[in-house]
Amino acid sequence: MLPFNILFDISFLGLIFFTSLLLSLLFIPMSSKVAVALDVLDLPDERKIHDEPLPRMGGIAIALSFFLAVVMCIKVIPIIQGFILGGVVAAFIGLLDDIFHFPPKLKFVGEIIAALVFIVVSDTYLSGLGNLFGFGDIYFGAWGIPITVFCMVGVMNALNLSDGLDGLAAGIAVIALIFLGILSYEISSWYVLSVIIALFGSVIGFLRFNNYPAKLFMGDTGSLLIGFVLGALAVALASNSQGGEGSIAPVTLAIILGVPIVDTLYVMGRRFIKGLNPFHPDKTHLHHRLLKFGLQHSEVVTIIYTLTILFCFLGWSIKYWPDWGQFYFGCGCFIILYLVLDFLERRNFNNLLFGFTQKIGNIKRRDFVSVSGQSVKYIQPVFLVMFLFPALFILPVNNLLGLLSFAIVCIILILYPWNGGKKSMPLAYGVIFLSCFFLLILYNFNLEISPAIFYYLNILSLLAFCWVAFRILFHRYDKVLLPSSFEILLIGFSWFIPIVLGSTLDITTAMQKRLFWACLQAIPMLGLVKLSMRSHARRNKGMALGFVLVFLFLGSTAYLV
């Protein structure tokens, strides 16, 4: 086991991530076979979106990969023991529910036990909420443990109830983990950061199979475990002080986790007011209400991902505000969101957000449509050569960027669906976009070697934008380029790097500007990739292999040149 004093080293954090990721990818196909053998399937009904039975034991793979990565890579101190033992209880209760369909009360008791195990073993709990309402600090005293249990159980149920669409709960968790990770770094909470990295890798591996259209579900095993870890992470980051050094204000963490939490509170409150059982399932959750607008499954997930990213950015950006300022401003934003949603429902604005997709066909002309279609077969190889060509002029890269290059090679090799068909295209788009983005980072971080690269990339990005606009306007079918949920996840991650990570790591203003430019340059290229790639993932192996070779080449120059 590696000593704790090198946890912060990037290579060690990478070891934790790739350990959990590889274990997750190894265990998920096995868990699917076990689910089929045990007949643990999620059957379609009037509340479900899918049309055929799917395995729902993917949570076992998440749990095993997470626990093994933590035990193998992290020193097991009391707080780590709390994560492991409490997580085992949460996952076990979820597994029993997946197999035997526990009544809600019994599952609720199991969630309480999991929270108590974490609190007792780690000796970590909330002592107060700070000056939440502006009338002075709120301290819990002897009520600290019961209130902490209530909060953790609330997060567990919120994530469990958000697991209603392909990739929804897992994507929300990934977004929240990214921001919790940067907060843990800011307060030097290295053990918490290592747990975040381990869970992040496990959930990313699961998303490869759960992204729309899903091949399996996580079930309560996964949703309760992830909800437990998110709740425990929030408690660990917020405990023992009221927003002082070494902790994060509880209200900041509540905003970051706010989308599933507020949705759960809204739904349960609505049921209670109507005299119904708050725990009785219905179709009033945020994703169900968006589906009623006539939006497609993937569009609803994309919208909720976007909302989650926006509220995470909000929580991070106002974290230094007074507690009461964060509370009132956050509440105001959520109130506006639900007022807009209620307004749209009352006016019956079906397809309001995407209705313009029906109108663009009127401006097409036959000749331009033909040219647009013919250009597709040439644009991909031309773009690939033009985009990879500058790699020859940024040599050698430094050791850190060389390590990043090798990490991207591993990600492409692991995540790209080499034998995938049409259903694997969203993942293929995402992996290629990630490759483009990180190559742009390498280019922009080496402008001292060749400043002309900056202008070259801007011109290339502008040309990509012009071709994308031309292709959209003169397409044979009425079609608008809308990002998928997985692409929104990646775009949000790319903007996270300059906005959040750049300022947290005290990167110079010049470097932050270059990171912003990389984000701007990447968006037209994502559109070009989507519109130029062939309809089956396996038919685009050449593009993926091109990026693998370039990143291998750049990485090797850091150590050989």
N, C-alpha and C positions, 0 to 999 in steps of 0.2 A: 504493500500500500504506500502511495506517495505521501510524504509529509505535508502537513497543512500549510506550511509557510510558502509553498509554491503554487497554491491553489489559484492565485490570481494570474499566474503565467498563462498567456494565451494558448500555448500548446497544451497545457493541462486541462483548461476549460474545453478545448477542442477534443481532447481525449474523452472527457465525460460525455460530450455531445455525440460523438461518433459511436461511442460504446452503446449508449441508449438507443441511438438511431438504428444501428445495425442489429441489435438484439430485437428491437421492435419489428423490423422488416423480416427477421427470421421467425419470430413467434406468431405474427399475424396470420400467415397462411395455415399454420398448424392450428391456431385457435378456430379458424373458419371450419376446418375439417372436424374438429372436436364438437363444434356447435351442431353441425349437420348430423354427426353420429349420435349425439344426445337429443336431437330434435329440438334444440334451443333456437327457434327461428322467430323472427318478427313477422307476424302474419298481417296482411292488409286488412283494414277495417275502415269505418267511416271517418275516423280521426287521422288515419295514416295517409301519407302521400304516395308511398311506393305501391306497385301493383302486383308484386310477387314476393313470396317469402324470402327473407335474407337472414343469414347468420347474425346473431347479436351477442357474440362473446369476444369481440375484438378488445374489450376492456381487459381481458386476461393478459393479452399480449402487452398492452400498455403497462399493466401492473408489474408483470415479470420483468420487462425491460427496465422500468424505472427502479424497482427495488434492487435488481442486480447491479445496475450502473452505480447506484448510491453506495451499496455495500463494497463493491470492488474498487471504487475510485475515491471515496470520501472518508475521512477519519470519523468514526462513529462516536461522537460526543452526545450528551443528553438531548440536545435539540434535534440531532439527526435521528436518534433513537425514537423520539416523539413522532417524527415524520414517518418512520418506517412502521412502528407498531400501530399507530393510529391509522395509517394508510392500509395496513393489512386488515384491520377491522372493517374499514369502509369498503374495501374491495370484496371482502368475504361476504358482507351483508348484501352488496350488490349482486354477487354471484348467486347467492341463494335466492334472491328475488328474481333473477333472470331464469333460474331453473324451476323454482317452485311457486313463483308469483306471490310473494309475501303480502299480507295486508298492509296498508300505509302506516298504521300505528306501530306495527312490529318493525318495519323499516325505519321509522322515525326513532324508535328506541336504539336501534343499532347506530344511527348517525350520532346520537347523543353520546353513546359509549365511545365511539371513535374520537369525538372531540375531547371528551374527558381524558382519554388515554394520552392524547397529545399534550394536554395541559399539565397533567400530573407528571408525566415522564420528563417533559422539557422544562417544567416550572415556568411556563410562558403563558401570560394571559393579559387581557386589557385591564389597565388600572383606571382608565377614564377616556373621555372623548375630547378633552380640551375645551376651549371657549367656543362651543359649537353654536350657541344662539346669541352670543354677544353679551351675556349677563354674568360672565365669570366661568372659570374652569369647572367641568363636570367630573367628579371623582366617584368611582364605584364602591370603593371600600370592600366590605365583605361580599358585595354583589358582583365583584369582578369576574369570578369564575363562572357563575350562572349566565351572566351577560355575554361572556366570551363564547360559551357553549351555544347560546342562542344565535350569535352572529355567524359562527362557523356552520351550524346546521342550516341557517338561512342561505349561505353561499352554496352549500352542497345541494340543497333543493332547487335553488335558482338555476344552477348549471344543469341539473338533472331534468328540469322542466324545459330548458331551452334546447334539449336534444330531440328536436322534432323534424329537422330537415338534414339532408346529406351534408356533412361537413360543418354544420352550424356550431354545435357545442365545442368541437375540437378547434375550429377556427377562432372562436371567441377566446378560448383558453390560450391559444398561441399568441394572439394579439396582447392579451393581458400579461402573459409571461414576459414578453419583450419589455414592456414598461416596468413591470415589477423588477426585472433584472437590472435595469438602469438605475432604479431607485435604490436597490440593494448595493450597487456599486458606489453610489454617491455617499452612502453612510458606512461604507467599508464592511458590510455584512457578508463576508466571504462564504460562510457556510450556507447561508440562505441563497446566495447567488449560485452555488454549486448545485443545490437542489433544483433551482429553477432551470438550470441548463440540462439536468438529467431528465426532468419532465418534458422540457421543450423538445428534446430529441425523440423521446418516446411518442409524443403526440404528432410530431412531424411525420414520423414513420407510419403512424396510423392514418394520417390524412392522405397519404398516397393511395390508400385503398378506400377511404371514406369520402373523398371528394366526389362531387356529383358527376356521373351517376354512381352511387355507392355500391361496393361489392359486399360490404358487411357493416354492421353497426357496433358501437362500443358497448351498448347495453348499460344497465345500471352499474355493472362492475366498473366500467370506465368512467361514467359520468359522476358517480359518487366518489371515486378515488380522486379524479381531477378536481372536483368541487372541494373535497376535503383538503387537498394540497394547496389550492388557491386560498381557501379560508385560513389555513394554518400559516401560509406565507404572509398574508395580510396581518395576522395577529403578531407574528414574529417581527415584522417590520415596524409595527405601531406600538409595541409593548414598552412598558417601563418609563415612559415620559410623555409629556404632552407637547409634541412637536419640537422638542429641543434636539441637541446634537445626539446622533446615534439612533434616531427613530424618525418615522414618517407620520405625519398627522393622519389619524384614522379617516377623516373626511376625504383626504386625497385618495386614499386607497378605495374608499367607497365609490368615488366618482369613476375611477379606473375600472372597477368591477360593476359599474352602475347599470349597464344595459340589461343584463339578465336579472339583476337584483330588483330594479325598478319594475321591470315587466312582471316579475313574480308578485311583488307587492300590489301592483295595479290589478292583476287578475284576481288574486285572493281577496283583495278589498272589495272588488266589484261583486264577487260571488257572495261575500258576507253581507253586503248591503241588500242584495236580493234575497237573503234568507237561505242561501244554498250552502252546502258543505264546501269550505274553502279548499279542501284537498280533492274535491271531485273533478276529474278531468273534463275538459271541454275544448272548444276551438276558439278561445278568445285571446290566446297569446299573440304577441306581436307578429310572429311569422304567419300565423293563421289569418290575421287581419290583413296583412299585406297580400296574401294569396287571393283574398276576396276582391282585390282591385283588378284581378285578371292578370297579375304578373306571373311569370314563369317561376318554377322552383329555383333555378340558379339565380334569377334576378332578385328574388327575395333574400337569398343568402348574401348576395353582393351588397344589397342595401344595409342589412344588419351588420355585416363586416365593416362597411363604411361608417355607420353610426358608432360602432365600438371603437374604431380607430380615432374618430373625432373626439369622443369622450375621454379616451386615454390621453390624447394630446392635450385636451382641456385640463384634465387632472394634473398632468405633468407641468403644464405651463403656469398654473396658478398655485403651485405647491407652496410658495413662499407667502401667499396671502394669509391674512388672519383666518383662523378656523371658521369663524362665523361668515366671513366673506366668501370662502370657498363653498360653504354649505348653502347659503342663500343663492349664490350665482349658479351652482350646480343644480339645485332644485328648480330654479327658474328655467334653465335650459331643458330639463326633462319635462317640465310642465308645458312649455311651448311645443315640444315634440309631440306630446300626446294630444294637445289641443288641435294641432294641425292634422293629426291622424283622425281624430273625431270629426273634424270639419270635412275632411275628404270622404269619410264614410257617410255622413249625412247628405252630402251633395252627390254621392254615388259617382264619383269621378273615376270610373274604371279606366285603367291604362293611361291616366293623366300624365304620369311621368315619362312614359315612353310612347305616347300617341303620335309623336312626330315621325315615328318610323313608317307610318302609313302614307306619308305625303311626299317623300323624296322621289318616288318613281316618275313624277310628272316632268322632271327636268332632264330626263335621260334622252339621249339620241342614239340611234342604232349604230352609227359609225364609231362613236366614242365607246359604246359598250363593247364592240368587237375589239378595238385597240386595247381597252382595259383588260379584257380576258386574255389576249395574246401576250400582254406584258408580264403576266404572272410567272410564266415558265422561265423568263430571263432574269427577273428581278432578284430572286433568291441567291443564285450563284454570284451575280454582280455585287449585290450588297455584301455577301459574305466575304468576298475578296477585298472589297474596299474597306470593310470594317476591320478585318484582321490585319491588313497591310501595315498600319502604323506600329504594330508590335515590334517590327524590325528596328524602329528608331527610338525605343525607350530603354534600351539595354545598357547596363544590367539593372535589374530592379534590386531593391534592398532586401534584406533577409525577411523582414516582416511581410512585405508584399509577396515575396517568394513563397512564404508559408501560406498566405492567403490563396495564392495560385494553386498550390497542391490541394488545399481544402476544397476549392471549387471543382477541381478534377474529381475528387471523391464524391461530391454532391451530384455532379452530372452522371457519373457512372452508376451511382446508387439509385437515384430518383428518376432518371429518364426512362420512360417505358419503351425499351428497345424493341420489343415484339408487340407493342400495343397497336390497337386499331383506332377507329373513330372515337370510341368512348374514352380513350386515353389522351386525346388531343389537348384538353385543358391543362393536364399535367405537363405535356410536352411544351406547350406555349410558355408555361410558367418557368420551366427549367431553362429554356432558351433565353427568356427575358432576364432571368437571374444572371445568366452567363454574360449577356450584353451589358448589364448594369455593372457587374464587377470588373469587366474589362474596361469600361469607361472610367471607373475609379482608378484603375492602374494607369490608364492613359493620363488622366487629369492630375495624378500625383507625380507625374514625371515631366511636367511642362518645362522645368528648368533645362532639361536635356534638349527638348525641341519645342519651343513655344508655338511653332507653326501647327503642331498637332491640334491645339485648341481650336484654331480657325478651321482646320480641316474637318474636325468632328462637328462643329457647328453647321458647316455647309452640308455635310453628310446627313445630319439630323434634319435640316431644312428640306433637303431633297426627299428624305423618307416621308416627311409630313406632306409634301406636295403629292407624292405618289399615293399615299393613303387617302388623301382627300379626293384625288382623281378616281381612285378605285371605288370609293364609297358612292360617289355621285353617279358613276357610270358602271354600275353593277347590273348583271342580268336580272337579278331578283332584288326586290325591295329589302334592303338590309342596311342596318346601321351598326357601326363597330362599337359594341358594348363590352366592357371587361367582365370576365367571369369572377366568381367569388375568390378563386385561387389567385387570379391576377390582381384583384384588389388587395389581397393579403400581401402579395409581393410588392405592389406599388406603395402600400402603406409602410412596409419594411424599408423600402429604399428611401422614402422621405424621412423615416425615423432616423436614419444615419446622420444626415446633415443637421436636422433640426434638434434632435435630442442628444444623440451620441456625440456629435461634434462639439456642442457646448459643454457637455458633461466632462469630456476628456480634455478640455481646454485646448482644442485644436485652434491654430491661428486663424484669424479672419480670412486670410487669403485661401487657406485650405478649405474652410467652410464654404466659401464662394465656389470653389472648384467642385465640392461635393454637390452643391445645389445645381451647378451646371450639368453634372453627371446625371442627376435626376431628371432635369429638363430634357437633356439629349436622349434619355432612355425611353421616354414616353412615345415619341413618334416611331422609334425603332420597334417598340412592342407592337404598335399597330401594323407596321410593315411585316413583322414576323407572323402575326396572326393571319394576314391576308395573303401571304406568299407561301406559307407552308402547305404541303399536300395534306389530303384529308385523313391519312393514316399515319400514326406516330412512327411506325417502323419505316415509312418511306422518307422520313426526314433524318435518318441516321447520319447522313453526310454532314448536315449542319452541326449536329451534336458532337460528332467526332472532330470536326474542324475546331470547335472551341476546346475540346479536350487536348488536342495537339498543341494549340497555342498556349494554353495555360501550363501545360507540361514544359513547353519550351521556355516560357517566362520564368517559371519556378526554378528550373534547372540553372538558369543564368545567375540567379541570386547566390548560388553556391559553387558554380563551376567557373564563372568568368572572373 
